[in-house]
Amino acid sequence: MENIPRYRKLYELLRKHIVTGVYDEGSLLPSENELCAVYEMTRPTVRHALETLVKDGLILKKQGKGSIVRKPPQNIGILSISGTASAVGVRYLKTDILQKPIIKKWPELFPFELSELEKESGCIYIKR
């Protein structure tokens, strides 16, 4: 474990604190200067750790304010609305119906075979 870069050790420690709730969403991390002093690291090393946290979506850096903890990202099932909603957060999702679909009768000579349900309904839904 001695071969792990120092920035990575700090990154892992801060990441663990964020994920386990030591730092809540919206709270500020200690300043770069405080992290340098406490962990006896240089400023570039601390910045590297913080930038890695930014890339992973665990913190936001605001100039003049500091590093703000974000809700840890979750794995998103790209084909799952519930997975996307839980990962993104329902408060950020909005669904708008831009145009209603058109309902038309199937043409007499439809080029593809229809299912029984499609034959029974006799209608096709077309999105504009």
C-alpha positions as CSV (number, residue, x, y, z in Angstrom):
1,M,0.0,0.0,0.0
2,E,3.0,2.2,0.2
3,N,3.1,2.6,-3.6
4,I,-0.3,4.5,-3.6
5,P,0.2,8.2,-4.5
6,R,-0.4,10.6,-1.6
7,Y,-3.2,12.4,-3.5
8,R,-5.0,9.0,-3.9
9,K,-4.8,8.3,-0.2
10,L,-6.4,11.7,0.6
11,Y,-9.0,11.2,-2.2
12,E,-9.9,7.8,-0.7
13,L,-10.2,9.2,2.8
14,L,-12.4,12.1,1.7
15,R,-14.5,9.9,-0.6
16,K,-15.1,7.5,2.3
17,H,-16.2,10.4,4.5
18,I,-18.6,11.7,1.9
19,V,-20.1,8.3,1.1
20,T,-20.5,7.3,4.8
21,G,-22.1,10.7,5.7
22,V,-19.3,12.3,7.7
23,Y,-19.8,15.2,5.3
24,D,-23.4,15.7,4.4
25,E,-24.7,16.9,1.0
26,G,-24.3,20.6,0.8
27,S,-21.6,20.9,3.5
28,L,-18.2,22.4,2.9
29,L,-15.0,20.3,3.0
30,P,-12.1,21.8,5.0
31,S,-10.2,24.4,2.9
32,E,-7.1,23.4,0.8
33,N,-4.9,25.1,3.4
34,E,-6.5,23.1,6.3
35,L,-6.1,19.9,4.4
36,C,-2.5,20.7,3.7
37,A,-1.8,21.3,7.3
38,V,-3.7,18.4,8.7
39,Y,-2.5,15.7,6.3
40,E,1.0,17.3,5.8
41,M,0.7,17.5,2.1
42,T,1.6,20.1,-0.5
43,R,-1.1,22.2,-2.1
44,P,-0.8,20.6,-5.6
45,T,-1.3,17.1,-3.9
46,V,-4.4,18.3,-2.1
47,R,-5.7,20.0,-5.3
48,H,-5.2,16.8,-7.3
49,A,-7.2,14.8,-4.7
50,L,-10.0,17.5,-4.8
51,E,-10.1,17.5,-8.6
52,T,-10.5,13.8,-8.7
53,L,-13.4,14.1,-6.3
54,V,-14.9,16.7,-8.7
55,K,-14.5,14.4,-11.7
56,D,-16.2,11.6,-9.8
57,G,-19.1,14.0,-9.0
58,L,-18.6,13.9,-5.3
59,I,-17.9,17.6,-4.8
60,L,-18.4,21.0,-6.5
61,K,-15.7,23.6,-6.3
62,K,-17.0,27.2,-6.0
63,Q,-14.4,29.9,-6.2
64,G,-14.5,32.0,-3.0
65,K,-16.7,29.4,-1.3
66,G,-14.8,26.1,-1.3
67,S,-15.5,22.5,-2.0
68,I,-19.2,21.6,-1.6
69,V,-20.2,18.0,-1.0
70,R,-22.7,16.6,-3.5
71,K,-24.9,13.6,-3.1
72,P,-22.8,10.6,-4.1
73,P,-23.7,9.5,-7.7
74,Q,-25.5,6.2,-8.1
75,N,-25.2,3.7,-11.0
76,I,-27.7,4.6,-13.6
77,G,-29.6,1.9,-15.6
78,I,-29.8,3.7,-18.9
79,L,-32.8,1.7,-19.9
80,S,-34.6,2.2,-16.6
81,I,-36.6,5.3,-15.8
82,S,-36.6,4.4,-12.1
83,G,-32.8,4.0,-12.2
84,T,-32.4,7.3,-13.9
85,A,-34.9,9.0,-11.6
86,S,-33.2,7.7,-8.5
87,A,-29.7,8.6,-9.7
88,V,-30.5,12.0,-11.0
89,G,-33.1,12.9,-8.4
90,V,-36.8,13.2,-9.1
91,R,-36.7,16.9,-8.4
92,Y,-34.5,17.4,-11.5
93,L,-36.7,15.4,-13.9
94,K,-39.5,17.0,-15.9
95,T,-41.6,15.4,-18.5
96,D,-43.4,17.4,-21.2
97,I,-45.7,16.1,-23.9
98,L,-44.8,18.2,-26.8
99,Q,-47.4,16.8,-29.2
100,K,-50.2,14.3,-28.9
101,P,-49.8,11.1,-31.1
102,I,-52.1,10.7,-34.1
103,I,-54.4,7.7,-34.2
104,K,-54.9,6.3,-37.8
105,K,-56.5,3.2,-39.3
106,W,-54.1,0.5,-40.6
107,P,-53.8,0.7,-44.4
108,E,-55.5,-2.2,-46.2
109,L,-52.2,-3.5,-47.6
110,F,-49.9,-3.2,-44.7
111,P,-46.3,-4.3,-45.6
112,F,-45.7,-6.1,-42.3
113,E,-47.5,-8.9,-40.4
114,L,-49.6,-7.5,-37.6
115,S,-50.1,-9.1,-34.2
116,E,-53.6,-10.2,-33.1
117,L,-53.8,-7.2,-30.8
118,E,-52.9,-4.9,-33.6
119,K,-55.4,-6.5,-35.9
120,E,-58.2,-6.2,-33.3
121,S,-57.6,-2.6,-32.6
122,G,-57.3,-1.7,-36.3
123,C,-55.3,1.4,-35.3
124,I,-51.8,2.7,-35.4
125,Y,-50.3,5.4,-33.1
126,I,-48.0,7.7,-34.9
127,K,-45.7,10.2,-33.1
128,R,-45.4,13.5,-34.9
